[in-house]
Amino acid sequence: MNCAGFNDRVEDFYEKLQGLSEKALKVLPDDGSWSLIEILGHLIDSVSNNHQRIVRLEEGDLDNFPGYNIAHWVKAQDYRSIDPKAVTTLWYSCNRLLLHLVKNVNPKSLQNKWTRRRASNTRMDDKRRLPSYAVAYRQAKS
């Protein structure tokens, strides 16, 4: 995976978002799926969770760092009731921060693992490394 173009993609998508009306951002599709503003909200949630994982994984292995219930986070935050400019600006800023973080990941930390537990508290054999874009970016720079 080549991460070199991620910065350009964030810039291009943010520019496109600026051209959309509030109505276009908040319209709910007929199939019951999320509106664009809710998708952006989910992406913000994802960045915030991955930001924590990356920083914590740089310190060492993570045992029991939780995942998150995506649908609950989007519903709880009610992104459709927030000013779209605030959501699009936050999406942009969060992605810029995450790209900065990924660029500065310590290569030695790429072997650190995140171990999750199931909701029932039974141990999973689910060891995950830093998110793949952090690893790919580091590999592309080498």
N, C-alpha and C positions, 0 to 999 in steps of 0.2 A: 504494500500500500504506500503510495507516494503522498506525503503530507505537505509537500512544498506549496501546493496550490490552495491549502485551506484558508489562508489569510485572504486571498483574492476572492474565494467563494463567500466568505463572511461579508466582505465589503460589497460584493455584487448583490448578494441576497438582501442585505440591509438597504441598499439603494432601491431595490425593487419594492421592498416593504414600504418605503417612504411614499411611493406612488399609489398605494392602495387606500381606499376610503375606509372609514370606520365600519361602514356597513359590510364591505367586502371582507374585512378581517373577522367580523363577528357572526356572519351568516352561518347557520347550522345546516349542513347538508341533509337532504331528504332521507338518507340511509341511517341517520342517527349518529354518525361519526362526529368527531370533534370539529369545531370551527378552526380557522387558521390561527386565531388568537389563542385558542386552547392548545393547539399544537405547539405554538411558540412557548406557551407557558410550560408545557411538558418538557420542551428542550431546555428551558431555564432550570427546571427541577433537575433534569439529568446532569446539566453542567454543575449545579451546586453539589450534587451527590458525588460526581466524579472528581470534582475539585478536592473534596475532602479525602476521597480514596487515594488519589495520587499523592497528596501531601503526607497523609498518614503512612502510605506504603514506602515513602522515602525514609521514614524512621525505622521501618522493619516490617516483619510480617504482621498481618491483621487477622486476629482470631475473633470471629464473631461480629465483625462490622456489619451492620444490617443492610439489607437491600431496602427497597421501598415500594409501596403499593402505588403504582403509577396513576391509576384511575382515581384513587382516593386523593392524591395530592392535587390533581387537576380540579376535582370537584370541590375540595376544601378551600381552594384559593379563588375559585369563581373568576377566572381570568376574563370572562365576557363582561364583567361589571367594572373592570379597571380601564382607565384611559389607555387606549391602544398605543399612544406615543410612549407612555411609560413602559409598556410591555416590550415594544420593539426596541427601545433604547436599552432596556435591561438585557434583552436577548443579545444585542450587539456587544454590550460591555462585558457580559459574562463570557461570551465566546472569545473576545479579545484577551481576557484574563486567562482563560483556559489555554489558549494558544501560547501565551507567554509562559505559563507554567510548564507546558509540554516541552517547549524549547529548552527549558532549563532543568529538566529532569536529570538527576544524577544517574549516569549509566549503571553504576554499581547497584542501584536500587531496583533495576529491572527484573531481578530474580526474586524479589520479595513477593510473598503470596498473601492472598486474601482468602480466608476460609470462612464460609457461611454456615449457618445452621438452618435447618428447616423450621417452619413455624411450630412444629410439634416438639422442638428442641432435640430432635434426633440429629446426630452429626451427619453432615453430608460429606462425601468425598469430592467436594467442589472447590478446588484450589484455583484461584484466578490470579493472574498477574496484573500489572499495571494495564489500564485500558489500552487496547491495541493501537490506538492512534499515537499514544505516547511512545510505545515501542517502535512503531513504524517511523515516526519522526526522527527518533534518535538513530535508527538504522540508515535513514536517508541522508542524514548529516555526516555519517562515517565515510 
